[in-house]
């Protein structure tokens, strides 16, 4: 039976070796992918907040006004999802390119 401390140290050494392989270009590309994802998440959140505000503003309105606000809110949420999906795809593409290069 192997000593658990040796196993943990072996795994830790492997992780450190992999981290040491990461160069400045790879780190920069990973940061760029993270920034893309954070930026698109923020834009998507803003659109979702706008959708909710549109619906809330029409809460006491007549039925036609409420339906229009709901439709606008739905459209904003679809746009938010599209923005988020596009950001994730772009970040994934950056990360794939990093993996391919390094």
C-alpha positions as CSV (number, residue, x, y, z in Angstrom):
1,X,0.0,0.0,0.0
2,X,1.4,3.4,-1.0
3,X,1.9,6.1,1.6
4,X,-0.9,8.7,1.2
5,X,1.5,11.5,1.9
6,X,3.7,10.4,-1.0
7,X,0.7,10.3,-3.2
8,X,-0.4,13.8,-2.3
9,X,3.1,15.1,-2.8
10,X,3.3,13.4,-6.2
11,X,0.1,15.0,-7.3
12,X,1.1,18.4,-6.0
13,X,4.4,18.1,-7.9
14,X,2.6,17.3,-11.1
15,X,0.3,20.3,-10.7
16,X,3.2,22.6,-10.0
17,X,5.0,21.3,-13.1
18,X,2.0,22.0,-15.3
19,X,1.6,25.5,-13.8
20,X,5.3,26.1,-14.5
21,X,4.8,25.3,-18.2
22,X,2.4,28.1,-18.6
23,X,4.2,31.0,-20.3
24,X,3.3,34.7,-20.4
25,X,1.5,34.4,-23.8
26,X,-0.6,31.5,-22.6
27,X,-1.5,33.4,-19.4
28,X,-2.4,36.5,-21.4
29,X,-4.7,34.5,-23.7
30,X,-6.4,32.8,-20.7
31,X,-6.9,36.2,-19.2
32,X,-8.4,37.5,-22.5
33,X,-10.8,34.6,-22.5
34,X,-11.8,35.3,-18.9
35,X,-12.3,39.0,-19.7
36,X,-14.5,38.2,-22.8
37,X,-16.7,35.9,-20.6
38,X,-17.0,38.5,-17.8
39,X,-17.8,41.3,-20.2
40,X,-20.5,39.3,-22.0
41,X,-21.9,38.1,-18.7
42,X,-22.2,41.8,-17.6
43,X,-23.9,42.8,-20.8
44,X,-26.3,39.8,-20.5
45,X,-27.1,40.7,-16.9
46,X,-27.8,44.3,-17.9
47,X,-30.2,43.2,-20.6
48,X,-31.9,40.9,-18.2
49,X,-32.2,43.7,-15.7
50,X,-33.7,45.9,-18.5
51,X,-36.2,43.2,-19.3
52,X,-37.3,43.0,-15.7
53,X,-37.5,46.8,-15.4
54,X,-39.6,46.9,-18.5
55,X,-42.0,44.3,-17.1
56,X,-42.1,46.0,-13.7
57,X,-42.9,49.4,-15.2
58,X,-45.9,47.9,-17.0
59,X,-47.2,45.9,-14.0
60,X,-50.1,48.3,-13.4
61,X,-50.7,49.1,-17.1
62,X,-53.7,48.0,-19.1
63,X,-53.6,44.5,-20.7
64,X,-52.3,45.8,-24.0
65,X,-49.4,47.7,-22.4
66,X,-48.5,44.8,-20.2
67,X,-48.5,42.4,-23.2
68,X,-46.2,44.8,-25.1
69,X,-43.9,45.1,-22.0
70,X,-43.8,41.3,-21.7
71,X,-42.9,41.0,-25.4
72,X,-40.2,43.5,-25.0
73,X,-38.9,41.8,-21.9
74,X,-38.9,38.4,-23.7
75,X,-37.0,39.9,-26.6
76,X,-34.4,41.4,-24.2
77,X,-34.0,38.1,-22.5
78,X,-33.5,36.3,-25.8
79,X,-30.9,38.9,-26.7
80,X,-29.2,38.5,-23.3
81,X,-29.0,34.7,-23.9
82,X,-27.6,35.3,-27.3
83,X,-25.0,37.7,-26.0
84,X,-24.0,35.3,-23.2
85,X,-23.8,32.3,-25.7
86,X,-21.7,34.3,-28.1
87,X,-19.3,35.4,-25.3
88,X,-18.9,31.8,-24.1
89,X,-18.2,30.6,-27.7
90,X,-15.6,33.4,-28.2
91,X,-14.0,32.6,-24.8
92,X,-14.0,28.8,-25.7
93,X,-12.4,29.6,-29.1
94,X,-9.6,31.6,-27.4
95,X,-9.0,28.8,-24.9
96,X,-9.0,26.1,-27.7
97,X,-6.4,28.2,-29.6
98,X,-4.3,28.4,-26.4
99,X,-4.5,24.7,-25.9
100,X,-3.6,24.1,-29.5
101,X,-0.5,26.4,-29.3
102,X,0.7,25.3,-25.9
